[in-house]
C-alpha cells in the first residue's frame, strides 16, 4: 500500500529543498550556537529594552532550535509543504540553516589541513 502525500503547489520547491538541505545538515552533524543572538538579547535586558523573563524564554527557544540544526530545517520544510505558511517556514529554515551553515563552513575550513596531508601522502605513494 503506497501513501500519497498531497502538498500545496505553491511551496513545493521550498519543501523539497529544505528537506534535502536538512538531511544534509543532519548527516554532517552541523549544529550551531545562538551565542550572538543571546548576547544581543542580554544587551537588550541590560539597557531595559526587554523584560528579563521574556528574553530568557526567547534565548531558550533559539538555543533549542540551534542545537537541532538540520532537524529545524526539516521542520521548516514540513511547514512549507503541509501548512503552506511561508513566514513560519522561513523562520525555521533560516534559524536552522543560518546557524548550522556557519558551523559547517568552520568545520570544512578546519578539515582543510587534514585533507591536504592525506592527498600529499597519496601522491607520494603512487611513485
NURO-167997 format. One record per residue: residue in one letter; residue number from 1; x negated, y, z negated of N, C-alpha, C in turn. Coordinates in steps of 0.001 Angstrom, whole numbers, plus 524288, in hexadecimal, padded with zeros to 5 digits. Layout:
<recs>
rec r: A; k: NUM; n_u: X; n_v: Y; n_w: Z; ca_u: X; ca_v: Y; ca_w: Z; c_u: X; c_v: Y; c_w: Z $
...
</recs>
This chain:
<recs>
rec r: X; k: 1; n_u: 7FCB6; n_v: 7FB72; n_w: 80000; ca_u: 80000; ca_v: 80000; ca_w: 80000; c_u: 7FC7F; c_v: 804DB; c_w: 80000 $
rec r: X; k: 2; n_u: 7FD3C; n_v: 80848; n_w: 803B3; ca_u: 7FA1C; ca_v: 80D15; ca_w: 8040B; c_u: 7FCFD; c_v: 81194; c_w: 80175 $
rec r: X; k: 3; n_u: 7FA05; n_v: 814C8; n_w: 7FEF9; ca_u: 7FC2C; ca_v: 8196A; ca_w: 7FC7C; c_u: 7FB22; c_v: 81E09; c_w: 8000A $
rec r: X; k: 4; n_u: 7FF2A; n_v: 820C9; n_w: 8017E; ca_u: 7FE86; ca_v: 82564; ca_w: 804C9; c_u: 7FEDD; c_v: 82A40; c_w: 80167 $
rec r: X; k: 5; n_u: 7FB39; n_v: 82DCE; n_w: 80261; ca_u: 7FB02; ca_v: 8329D; ca_w: 7FF62; c_u: 7FCC4; c_v: 8370A; c_w: 802E2 $
rec r: X; k: 6; n_u: 800A1; n_v: 839E4; n_w: 80121; ca_u: 8026F; ca_v: 83E70; ca_w: 8041B; c_u: 7FFD4; c_v: 84352; c_w: 801FD $
rec r: X; k: 7; n_u: 7FCD8; n_v: 845E5; n_w: 8055C; ca_u: 7FA44; ca_v: 84ABD; ca_w: 803E4; c_u: 7FD04; c_v: 84F49; c_w: 8067B $
rec r: X; k: 8; n_u: 7FCA6; n_v: 853C2; n_w: 80409; ca_u: 7FE95; ca_v: 8587A; ca_w: 80681; c_u: 7FAE3; c_v: 859D1; c_w: 80AF5 $
rec r: X; k: 9; n_u: 7FCF7; n_v: 85AE3; n_w: 80F90; ca_u: 7F9AC; ca_v: 85BEB; ca_w: 81420; c_u: 7F670; c_v: 860D9; c_w: 8137A $
rec r: X; k: 10; n_u: 7F830; n_v: 86446; n_w: 8103A; ca_u: 7F5AD; ca_v: 86957; ca_w: 80FBA; c_u: 7F00D; c_v: 868F4; c_w: 80DB7 $
rec r: X; k: 11; n_u: 7EF0E; n_v: 86579; n_w: 80A00; ca_u: 7E9EA; ca_v: 8652A; ca_w: 80783; c_u: 7E763; c_v: 85FD4; c_w: 80839 $
rec r: X; k: 12; n_u: 7E842; n_v: 85D4D; n_w: 80CA4; ca_u: 7E62D; ca_v: 85819; ca_w: 80D89; c_u: 7E030; c_v: 8580D; c_w: 80DC2 $
rec r: X; k: 13; n_u: 7DDD6; n_v: 85BC2; n_w: 81088; ca_u: 7D825; ca_v: 85BEA; ca_w: 81103; c_u: 7D596; c_v: 85D1D; c_w: 80BBF $
rec r: X; k: 14; n_u: 7D7CD; n_v: 860BC; n_w: 808C7; ca_u: 7D5B0; ca_v: 861EC; ca_w: 8039B; c_u: 7D5DE; c_v: 85D14; c_w: 8001C $
rec r: X; k: 15; n_u: 7DA09; n_v: 85A14; n_w: 8009A; ca_u: 7DA93; ca_v: 85552; ca_w: 7FD8E; c_u: 7D62B; c_v: 85187; c_w: 7FED2 $
rec r: X; k: 16; n_u: 7D55A; n_v: 85072; n_w: 803D0; ca_u: 7D163; ca_v: 84C9D; ca_w: 8055B; c_u: 7CBDF; c_v: 84E72; c_w: 803FA $
rec r: X; k: 17; n_u: 7CAB7; n_v: 85364; n_w: 80507; ca_u: 7C572; ca_v: 85555; ca_w: 803E1; c_u: 7C454; c_v: 8557E; c_w: 7FE03 $
rec r: X; k: 18; n_u: 7C82C; n_v: 85701; n_w: 7FAF7; ca_u: 7C72F; ca_v: 85744; ca_w: 7F559; c_u: 7C6C2; c_v: 851CF; c_w: 7F2F3 $
rec r: X; k: 19; n_u: 7C9AA; n_v: 84E15; n_w: 7F4E2; ca_u: 7C924; ca_v: 848B9; ca_w: 7F2FA; c_u: 7C3BD; c_v: 8469F; c_w: 7F467 $
rec r: X; k: 20; n_u: 7C211; n_v: 84763; n_w: 7F949; ca_u: 7BCE6; ca_v: 84586; ca_w: 7FAF5; c_u: 7B890; c_v: 8483D; c_w: 7F7E0 $
rec r: X; k: 21; n_u: 7B8F2; n_v: 84D56; n_w: 7F74A; ca_u: 7B501; ca_v: 8503F; ca_w: 7F455; c_u: 7B4DF; c_v: 84EB2; c_w: 7EEA0 $
rec r: X; k: 22; n_u: 7B95D; n_v: 84DD3; n_w: 7EC55; ca_u: 7B99C; ca_v: 84C24; ca_w: 7E6E5; c_u: 7B730; c_v: 846CC; c_w: 7E616 $
rec r: X; k: 23; n_u: 7B818; n_v: 84347; n_w: 7E9D2; ca_u: 7B5BC; ca_v: 83E11; ca_w: 7E972; c_u: 7AFD1; c_v: 83E79; c_w: 7E9D4 $
rec r: X; k: 24; n_u: 7ADE5; n_v: 841B7; n_w: 7ED68; ca_u: 7A839; ca_v: 84269; ca_w: 7EDF0; c_u: 7A5E8; c_v: 844B2; c_w: 7E8F1 $
rec r: X; k: 25; n_u: 7A858; n_v: 848C1; n_w: 7E6DF; ca_u: 7A65E; ca_v: 84B1A; ca_w: 7E20A; c_u: 7A693; c_v: 84737; c_w: 7DD83 $
rec r: X; k: 26; n_u: 7AA9A; n_v: 8440E; n_w: 7DD59; ca_u: 7AB0E; ca_v: 8402C; ca_w: 7D92A; c_u: 7A6D2; c_v: 83BFD; c_w: 7D9AA $
rec r: X; k: 27; n_u: 7A5F6; n_v: 83A15; n_w: 7DE73; ca_u: 7A20A; ca_v: 83604; ca_w: 7DF4B; c_u: 79C83; c_v: 837F3; c_w: 7DE31 $
rec r: X; k: 28; n_u: 79B80; n_v: 83CDF; n_w: 7DF7C; ca_u: 79658; ca_v: 83F15; ca_w: 7DE76; c_u: 795AC; c_v: 84028; c_w: 7D8A4 $
rec r: X; k: 29; n_u: 799F3; n_v: 840B8; n_w: 7D5EF; ca_u: 799AF; ca_v: 841D6; ca_w: 7D054; c_u: 798E7; c_v: 84797; c_w: 7CF3B $
rec r: X; k: 30; n_u: 79AC3; n_v: 84ADA; n_w: 7D2BE; ca_u: 79A1A; ca_v: 8507A; ca_w: 7D217; c_u: 79E3D; c_v: 8528D; c_w: 7CE58 $
rec r: X; k: 31; n_u: 79C87; n_v: 853F2; n_w: 7C9CB; ca_u: 79FEB; ca_v: 85693; ca_w: 7C606; c_u: 79D3F; c_v: 85BAC; c_w: 7C498 $
rec r: X; k: 32; n_u: 7A03B; n_v: 85F4F; n_w: 7C2D6; ca_u: 79DFB; ca_v: 86473; ca_w: 7C1F3; c_u: 79EA3; c_v: 8665D; c_w: 7BC6C $
rec r: X; k: 33; n_u: 79D28; n_v: 86B2C; n_w: 7BBDA; ca_u: 79D84; ca_v: 86DCB; ca_w: 7B6DE; c_u: 7A059; c_v: 872F6; c_w: 7B7BA $
rec r: X; k: 34; n_u: 7A3B0; n_v: 8744E; n_w: 7B42A; ca_u: 7A697; ca_v: 87930; ca_w: 7B48D; c_u: 7A41F; c_v: 87D5E; c_w: 7B118 $
rec r: X; k: 35; n_u: 79EF6; n_v: 87D25; n_w: 7B086; ca_u: 79C44; ca_v: 880C6; ca_w: 7ACFC; c_u: 79CD1; c_v: 88671; c_w: 7AEBE $
rec r: X; k: 36; n_u: 79CB7; n_v: 88763; n_w: 7B3D8; ca_u: 79D37; ca_v: 88CBA; ca_w: 7B5C6; c_u: 7A28B; c_v: 88EFB; c_w: 7B44C $
rec r: X; k: 37; n_u: 7A6AA; n_v: 88BF3; n_w: 7B543; ca_u: 7ABE7; ca_v: 88DC8; ca_w: 7B3EB; c_u: 7AC89; c_v: 88E56; c_w: 7AE08 $
rec r: X; k: 38; n_u: 7AA0C; n_v: 88ACF; n_w: 7AB26; ca_u: 7AA4E; ca_v: 88B1B; ca_w: 7A576; c_u: 7A7BB; c_v: 89012; c_w: 7A37B $
rec r: X; k: 39; n_u: 7A338; n_v: 89181; n_w: 7A5B9; ca_u: 7A09C; ca_v: 8964B; ca_w: 7A3F9; c_u: 7A3D9; c_v: 89B1B; c_w: 7A549 $
rec r: X; k: 40; n_u: 7A666; n_v: 89B15; n_w: 7A9E0; ca_u: 7A9D1; ca_v: 89F82; ca_w: 7AB2F; c_u: 7AE4B; c_v: 8A004; c_w: 7A748 $
rec r: X; k: 41; n_u: 7B0A7; n_v: 89BA1; n_w: 7A5FD; ca_u: 7B4F7; ca_v: 89BD5; ca_w: 7A241; c_u: 7B315; c_v: 89D5B; c_w: 79CCB $
rec r: X; k: 42; n_u: 7AE6F; n_v: 89BB0; n_w: 79B50; ca_u: 7AC48; ca_v: 89D3C; ca_w: 79632; c_u: 7AB69; c_v: 8A32B; c_w: 795F7 $
rec r: X; k: 43; n_u: 7A969; n_v: 8A561; n_w: 79A48; ca_u: 7A8D7; ca_v: 8AB17; ca_w: 79A78; c_u: 7AE27; c_v: 8ADBF; c_w: 79A37 $
rec r: X; k: 44; n_u: 7B20D; n_v: 8AB72; n_w: 79CC7; ca_u: 7B751; ca_v: 8AD9D; ca_w: 79C83; c_u: 7B987; c_v: 8AD88; c_w: 79704 $
rec r: X; k: 45; n_u: 7B862; n_v: 8A962; n_w: 79415; ca_u: 7BA15; ca_v: 8A914; ca_w: 78EA2; c_u: 7B73E; c_v: 8AD32; c_w: 78B65 $
rec r: X; k: 46; n_u: 7B222; n_v: 8AD90; n_w: 78C51; ca_u: 7AEEE; ca_v: 8B137; ca_w: 78945; c_u: 7B0B6; c_v: 8B6DD; c_w: 789FA $
rec r: X; k: 47; n_u: 7B222; n_v: 8B84A; n_w: 78ECE; ca_u: 7B3C0; ca_v: 8BDA7; ca_w: 78FD5; c_u: 7B99C; c_v: 8BE83; c_w: 78F42 $
rec r: X; k: 48; n_u: 7BC72; n_v: 8BA72; n_w: 78DA5; ca_u: 7C1F4; ca_v: 8BB0A; ca_w: 78C72; c_u: 7C59F; c_v: 8BAA9; c_w: 79115 $
rec r: X; k: 49; n_u: 7C3D4; n_v: 8B887; n_w: 79580; ca_u: 7C746; ca_v: 8B7FF; ca_w: 79A0B; c_u: 7CAE5; c_v: 8B34A; c_w: 79992 $
rec r: X; k: 50; n_u: 7C918; n_v: 8AF28; n_w: 796FA; ca_u: 7CC24; ca_v: 8AA61; ca_w: 79681; c_u: 7CCC4; c_v: 8A8F8; c_w: 790C7 $
rec r: X; k: 51; n_u: 7D159; n_v: 8A6F3; n_w: 78F4F; ca_u: 7D1DD; ca_v: 8A4BE; ca_w: 78A10; c_u: 7CE9B; c_v: 89FBB; c_w: 789B4 $
rec r: X; k: 52; n_u: 7CC44; n_v: 89EDA; n_w: 7853D; ca_u: 7C8A2; ca_v: 89A73; ca_w: 784A5; c_u: 7CB49; c_v: 8952D; c_w: 78574 $
rec r: X; k: 53; n_u: 7D01C; n_v: 8948E; n_w: 783A6; ca_u: 7D2CD; ca_v: 88F8B; ca_w: 7841C; c_u: 7D3B2; c_v: 88E12; c_w: 789CF $
rec r: X; k: 54; n_u: 7D579; n_v: 891DF; n_w: 78CF0; ca_u: 7D691; ca_v: 890CB; ca_w: 79271; c_u: 7D18B; c_v: 88FDB; c_w: 79582 $
rec r: X; k: 55; n_u: 7CD94; n_v: 892D3; n_w: 79456; ca_u: 7C8A1; ca_v: 8922F; ca_w: 7971E; c_u: 7C638; c_v: 88CDE; c_w: 795EE $
rec r: X; k: 56; n_u: 7C69F; n_v: 88B1A; n_w: 79119; ca_u: 7C494; ca_v: 885EE; ca_w: 78FB7; c_u: 7C777; c_v: 881A7; c_w: 792AE $
rec r: X; k: 57; n_u: 7CC96; n_v: 8824D; n_w: 7935E; ca_u: 7CFA7; ca_v: 87E86; ca_w: 79656; c_u: 7CDF6; c_v: 87E73; c_w: 79C12 $
rec r: X; k: 58; n_u: 7CD35; n_v: 8830D; n_w: 79E4B; ca_u: 7CB7A; ca_v: 8836A; ca_w: 7A3C6; c_u: 7C608; c_v: 880FE; c_w: 7A460 $
rec r: X; k: 59; n_u: 7C296; n_v: 881F6; n_w: 7A0B5; ca_u: 7BD54; ca_v: 87FA6; ca_w: 7A0DC; c_u: 7BDB2; c_v: 879B4; c_w: 7A0A4 $
rec r: X; k: 60; n_u: 7C0F9; n_v: 877A6; n_w: 79D40; ca_u: 7C1A6; ca_v: 871FE; ca_w: 79CD3; c_u: 7C3AA; c_v: 86FA8; c_w: 7A1F2 $
rec r: X; k: 61; n_u: 7C775; n_v: 87234; n_w: 7A45B; ca_u: 7C9A1; ca_v: 8704E; ca_w: 7A94F; c_u: 7C57E; c_v: 87063; c_w: 7AD92 $
rec r: X; k: 62; n_u: 7C293; n_v: 874AC; n_w: 7ADFE; ca_u: 7BE8C; ca_v: 87504; ca_w: 7B208; c_u: 7BA34; c_v: 87104; c_w: 7B131 $
rec r: X; k: 63; n_u: 7B8A7; n_v: 87024; n_w: 7AC55; ca_u: 7B4A9; ca_v: 86C36; ca_w: 7AB3E; c_u: 7B68E; c_v: 866C2; c_w: 7ACC0 $
rec r: X; k: 64; n_u: 7BB71; n_v: 8659E; n_w: 7AB8B; ca_u: 7BD9F; ca_v: 86082; ca_w: 7ACE2; c_u: 7BDC5; c_v: 85FB9; c_w: 7B2C1 $
rec r: X; k: 65; n_u: 7BF93; n_v: 863AF; n_w: 7B5A2; ca_u: 7BFC5; ca_v: 86346; ca_w: 7BB52; c_u: 7BA4F; c_v: 862E0; c_w: 7BDAC $
rec r: X; k: 66; n_u: 7B683; n_v: 8658E; n_w: 7BB63; ca_u: 7B12A; ca_v: 8654E; ca_w: 7BD58; c_u: 7AECC; c_v: 85FED; c_w: 7BC75 $
rec r: X; k: 67; n_u: 7AFEF; n_v: 85D92; n_w: 7B802; ca_u: 7ADD5; ca_v: 85865; ca_w: 7B6D6; c_u: 7B01F; c_v: 8544F; c_w: 7BA85 $
rec r: X; k: 68; n_u: 7B4FE; n_v: 854F3; n_w: 7BC0D; ca_u: 7B771; ca_v: 8512E; ca_w: 7BF97; c_u: 7B524; c_v: 8516C; c_w: 7C516 $
rec r: X; k: 69; n_u: 7B33C; n_v: 855F1; n_w: 7C6D1; ca_u: 7B098; ca_v: 85677; ca_w: 7CBDA; c_u: 7B3E2; c_v: 854CD; c_w: 7D07B $
rec r: X; k: 70; n_u: 7B26A; n_v: 85071; n_w: 7D2F0; ca_u: 7B511; ca_v: 84E92; ca_w: 7D7A0; c_u: 7BAB8; c_v: 84D0F; c_w: 7D6AA $
rec r: X; k: 71; n_u: 7BBE2; n_v: 84B49; n_w: 7D1FD; ca_u: 7C14A; ca_v: 849DA; ca_w: 7D0BD; c_u: 7C4C3; c_v: 84EB6; c_w: 7D0E3 $
rec r: X; k: 72; n_u: 7C2A0; n_v: 8531F; n_w: 7CF4C; ca_u: 7C592; ca_v: 85804; ca_w: 7CF93; c_u: 7C6D9; c_v: 85960; c_w: 7D538 $
rec r: X; k: 73; n_u: 7C329; n_v: 8587A; n_w: 7D8BB; ca_u: 7C418; ca_v: 85985; ca_w: 7DE4C; c_u: 7C843; c_v: 855CE; c_w: 7E06A $
rec r: X; k: 74; n_u: 7C80F; n_v: 850E5; n_w: 7DED3; ca_u: 7CC09; ca_v: 84D26; ca_w: 7E08C; c_u: 7D168; c_v: 84EB7; c_w: 7DE85 $
rec r: X; k: 75; n_u: 7D1B5; n_v: 8507A; n_w: 7D9AB; ca_u: 7D6B7; ca_v: 85254; ca_w: 7D784; c_u: 7D8C0; c_v: 856F1; c_w: 7DAB4 $
rec r: X; k: 76; n_u: 7D542; n_v: 85A8C; n_w: 7DC1C; ca_u: 7D6DC; ca_v: 85EEC; ca_w: 7DF6F; c_u: 7D8DC; c_v: 85D19; c_w: 7E4B3 $
rec r: X; k: 77; n_u: 7D658; n_v: 8591B; n_w: 7E6F6; ca_u: 7D82C; ca_v: 856F4; ca_w: 7EBF1; c_u: 7DD88; c_v: 85474; c_w: 7EB74 $
rec r: X; k: 78; n_u: 7DE6A; n_v: 851C3; n_w: 7E729; ca_u: 7E390; ca_v: 84F67; ca_w: 7E654; c_u: 7E7C0; c_v: 8539A; c_w: 7E5B3 $
rec r: X; k: 79; n_u: 7E65D; n_v: 857E0; n_w: 7E340; ca_u: 7EA16; ca_v: 85C35; ca_w: 7E2B6; c_u: 7EB52; c_v: 85E86; c_w: 7E80C $
rec r: X; k: 80; n_u: 7E73F; n_v: 85F18; n_w: 7EB53; ca_u: 7E82F; ca_v: 860DE; ca_w: 7F0B5; c_u: 7EBEA; c_v: 85D3E; c_w: 7F38F $
rec r: X; k: 81; n_u: 7EAC1; n_v: 8582E; n_w: 7F350; ca_u: 7ED9A; ca_v: 85475; ca_w: 7F67B; c_u: 7F329; c_v: 85378; c_w: 7F4C5 $
rec r: X; k: 82; n_u: 7F3FF; n_v: 85307; n_w: 7EFBD; ca_u: 7F91E; ca_v: 85168; ca_w: 7EDEB; c_u: 7FC87; c_v: 855D7; c_w: 7EBE3 $
rec r: X; k: 83; n_u: 7FA23; n_v: 859DC; n_w: 7E9AF; ca_u: 7FD43; ca_v: 85E31; ca_w: 7E7AD; c_u: 7FD68; c_v: 862D8; c_w: 7EB5F $
rec r: X; k: 84; n_u: 7F9B8; n_v: 86301; n_w: 7EF0C; ca_u: 7F939; ca_v: 86753; ca_w: 7F2C6; c_u: 7F8D6; c_v: 86C93; c_w: 7EFF5 $
rec r: X; k: 85; n_u: 7F61D; n_v: 86C93; n_w: 7EB96; ca_u: 7F543; ca_v: 87156; ca_w: 7E892; c_u: 7EFB2; c_v: 87325; c_w: 7E9A1 $
rec r: X; k: 86; n_u: 7EF32; n_v: 87709; n_w: 7ED12; ca_u: 7EA04; ca_v: 878AB; ca_w: 7EECF; c_u: 7E6DC; c_v: 87B3D; c_w: 7EA74 $
rec r: X; k: 87; n_u: 7E936; n_v: 87E8C; n_w: 7E761; ca_u: 7E637; ca_v: 88164; ca_w: 7E36E; c_u: 7E425; c_v: 87DBD; c_w: 7DF25 $
rec r: X; k: 88; n_u: 7E750; n_v: 87A1D; n_w: 7DD5B; ca_u: 7E58E; ca_v: 87676; ca_w: 7D95B; c_u: 7E184; c_v: 872A2; c_w: 7DB90 $
rec r: X; k: 89; n_u: 7E26A; n_v: 870D0; n_w: 7E057; ca_u: 7DE9D; ca_v: 86D64; ca_w: 7E2E5; c_u: 7D96F; c_v: 8701E; c_w: 7E3B6 $
rec r: X; k: 90; n_u: 7D9A3; n_v: 87510; n_w: 7E56E; ca_u: 7D4D6; ca_v: 8781D; ca_w: 7E61C; c_u: 7D1E6; c_v: 878BC; c_w: 7E0FA $
rec r: X; k: 91; n_u: 7D4AE; n_v: 87993; n_w: 7DCBB; ca_u: 7D22B; ca_v: 87A36; ca_w: 7D7A9; c_u: 7CF12; c_v: 87556; c_w: 7D639 $
rec r: X; k: 92; n_u: 7D194; n_v: 870CC; n_w: 7D694; ca_u: 7CEEF; ca_v: 86BF2; ca_w: 7D51E; c_u: 7CA50; c_v: 86ACC; c_w: 7D8B5 $
rec r: X; k: 93; n_u: 7CB0C; n_v: 86B6D; n_w: 7DDCC; ca_u: 7C6C1; ca_v: 86A60; ca_w: 7E177; c_u: 7C256; c_v: 86E45; c_w: 7E099 $
rec r: X; k: 94; n_u: 7C391; n_v: 87328; n_w: 7DFC5; ca_u: 7BF81; ca_v: 87720; ca_w: 7DF03; c_u: 7BC61; c_v: 8762E; c_w: 7DA0F $
rec r: X; k: 95; n_u: 7BF08; n_v: 87501; n_w: 7D5C7; ca_u: 7BC3E; ca_v: 87410; ca_w: 7D0E0; c_u: 7B900; c_v: 86F17; c_w: 7D143 $
rec r: X; k: 96; n_u: 7BB52; n_v: 86AE9; n_w: 7D336; ca_u: 7B880; ca_v: 865F7; ca_w: 7D38F; c_u: 7B407; c_v: 86621; c_w: 7D76E $
rec r: X; k: 97; n_u: 7B501; n_v: 8683B; n_w: 7DC0D; ca_u: 7B0F0; ca_v: 86853; ca_w: 7E016; c_u: 7ACF2; c_v: 86C8C; c_w: 7DF0F $
rec r: X; k: 98; n_u: 7AEA5; n_v: 8710B; n_w: 7DD4F; ca_u: 7AAF0; ca_v: 87552; ca_w: 7DC74; c_u: 7A6F9; c_v: 87416; c_w: 7D843 $
rec r: X; k: 99; n_u: 7A8BA; n_v: 871FA; n_w: 7D3FF; ca_u: 7A52A; ca_v: 870B1; ca_w: 7CFC5; c_u: 7A1F5; c_v: 86BE4; c_w: 7D136 $
rec r: X; k: 100; n_u: 7A463; n_v: 86804; n_w: 7D3AB; ca_u: 7A1AC; ca_v: 8632A; ca_w: 7D4E3; c_u: 79DAE; c_v: 863DA; c_w: 7D941 $
rec r: X; k: 101; n_u: 79EE8; n_v: 86700; n_w: 7DD26; ca_u: 79B44; ca_v: 867A2; ca_w: 7E185; c_u: 79652; c_v: 86A6A; c_w: 7DFC6 $
rec r: X; k: 102; n_u: 796C3; n_v: 86E18; n_w: 7DC34; ca_u: 79201; ca_v: 870AA; ca_w: 7DA4C; c_u: 78E73; c_v: 86CBF; c_w: 7D799 $
rec r: X; k: 103; n_u: 790A7; n_v: 86933; n_w: 7D48E; ca_u: 78D8E; ca_v: 86526; ca_w: 7D1FA; c_u: 78B5E; c_v: 86151; c_w: 7D604 $
rec r: X; k: 104; n_u: 78E75; n_v: 8600E; n_w: 7DA10; ca_u: 78C9D; ca_v: 85C89; ca_w: 7DE2A; c_u: 787E8; c_v: 85ED7; c_w: 7E103 $
rec r: X; k: 105; n_u: 7880A; n_v: 863DD; n_w: 7E236; ca_u: 783A2; ca_v: 86672; ca_w: 7E4D6; c_u: 77ECE; c_v: 86657; c_w: 7E15C $
rec r: X; k: 106; n_u: 77F75; n_v: 86751; n_w: 7DC60; ca_u: 77B03; ca_v: 86726; ca_w: 7D8C6; c_u: 778B6; c_v: 861A6; c_w: 7D888 $
rec r: X; k: 107; n_u: 77C01; n_v: 85DAC; n_w: 7D87F; ca_u: 77A02; ca_v: 8584B; ca_w: 7D872; c_u: 77718; c_v: 85708; c_w: 7DD7A $
rec r: X; k: 108; n_u: 77906; n_v: 858D2; n_w: 7E1F3; ca_u: 7764C; ca_v: 857D1; ca_w: 7E6E3; c_u: 77100; c_v: 85A82; c_w: 7E6FE $
rec r: X; k: 109; n_u: 770B3; n_v: 85F3F; n_w: 7E4EA; ca_u: 76BB1; ca_v: 861FE; ca_w: 7E4B5; c_u: 767E6; c_v: 85F10; c_w: 7E12B $
rec r: X; k: 110; n_u: 769CA; n_v: 85D26; n_w: 7DCC2; ca_u: 76672; ca_v: 85A32; ca_w: 7D932; c_u: 764C9; c_v: 854F0; c_w: 7DB78 $
rec r: X; k: 111; n_u: 767D7; n_v: 852D5; n_w: 7DF11; ca_u: 76698; ca_v: 84DD8; ca_w: 7E183; c_u: 76281; c_v: 84E68; c_w: 7E5CB $
rec r: X; k: 112; n_u: 76192; n_v: 8532B; n_w: 7E7AD; ca_u: 75DF1; ca_v: 85425; ca_w: 7EBFA; c_u: 75881; c_v: 851E9; c_w: 7EB33 $
rec r: X; k: 113; n_u: 755CD; n_v: 852FE; n_w: 7E6E6; ca_u: 75086; ca_v: 850DA; ca_w: 7E631; c_u: 75061; c_v: 84AE4; c_w: 7E624 $
rec r: X; k: 114; n_u: 75454; n_v: 84878; n_w: 7E3EF; ca_u: 7548A; ca_v: 842C8; ca_w: 7E3DA; c_u: 75515; c_v: 84096; c_w: 7E95C $
rec r: X; k: 115; n_u: 75876; n_v: 84300; n_w: 7EC86; ca_u: 75910; ca_v: 84147; ca_w: 7F1F0; c_u: 7540F; c_v: 84217; c_w: 7F509 $
rec r: X; k: 116; n_u: 75174; n_v: 8467A; n_w: 7F441; ca_u: 74C93; ca_v: 84783; ca_w: 7F706; c_u: 74881; c_v: 84364; c_w: 7F5B1 $
rec r: X; k: 117; n_u: 7480F; n_v: 84208; n_w: 7F0C0; ca_u: 74449; ca_v: 83E10; ca_w: 7EF1B; c_u: 745A5; c_v: 838C0; c_w: 7F17D $
rec r: X; k: 118; n_u: 74AA3; n_v: 83785; n_w: 7F1B3; ca_u: 74C4C; ca_v: 8328C; ca_w: 7F3FF; c_u: 74AE8; c_v: 8324F; c_w: 7F9C6 $
rec r: X; k: 119; n_u: 74C1F; n_v: 8367D; n_w: 7FCB2; ca_u: 74B02; ca_v: 83670; ca_w: 8024B; c_u: 7452D; c_v: 8367A; c_w: 80364 $
rec r: X; k: 120; n_u: 74217; n_v: 83914; n_w: 80028; ca_u: 73C66; ca_v: 838FC; ca_w: 800CD; c_u: 73A59; c_v: 8337A; c_w: 7FFFF $
rec r: X; k: 121; n_u: 73C53; n_v: 830B6; n_w: 7FC13; ca_u: 73A84; ca_v: 82B62; ca_w: 7FB19; c_u: 73C25; c_v: 827C2; c_w: 7FF8C $
rec r: X; k: 122; n_u: 740C1; n_v: 82886; n_w: 801BF; ca_u: 74287; ca_v: 82554; ca_w: 80621; c_u: 73F41; c_v: 82656; c_w: 80B03 $
rec r: X; k: 123; n_u: 73DC1; n_v: 82B29; n_w: 80BC6; ca_u: 73A9F; ca_v: 82C8E; ca_w: 8104F; c_u: 7353E; c_v: 829FB; c_w: 80FFB $
rec r: X; k: 124; n_u: 732E1; n_v: 829D7; n_w: 80B69; ca_u: 72DB5; ca_v: 8277E; ca_w: 80AD0; c_u: 72DE2; c_v: 8218A; c_w: 80AE6 $
rec r: X; k: 125; n_u: 73262; n_v: 81F3D; n_w: 809B3; ca_u: 732C5; ca_v: 81993; ca_w: 809D7; c_u: 73317; c_v: 8177B; c_w: 80F6A $
rec r: X; k: 126; n_u: 734D2; n_v: 81AA5; n_w: 8131E; ca_u: 73558; ca_v: 818EA; ca_w: 81885; c_u: 72FFA; c_v: 8180D; c_w: 81B16 $
rec r: X; k: 127; n_u: 72C1F; n_v: 81AF9; n_w: 819AF; ca_u: 7270E; ca_v: 81AC1; ca_w: 81C5F; c_u: 72371; c_v: 81704; c_w: 819E9 $
</recs>
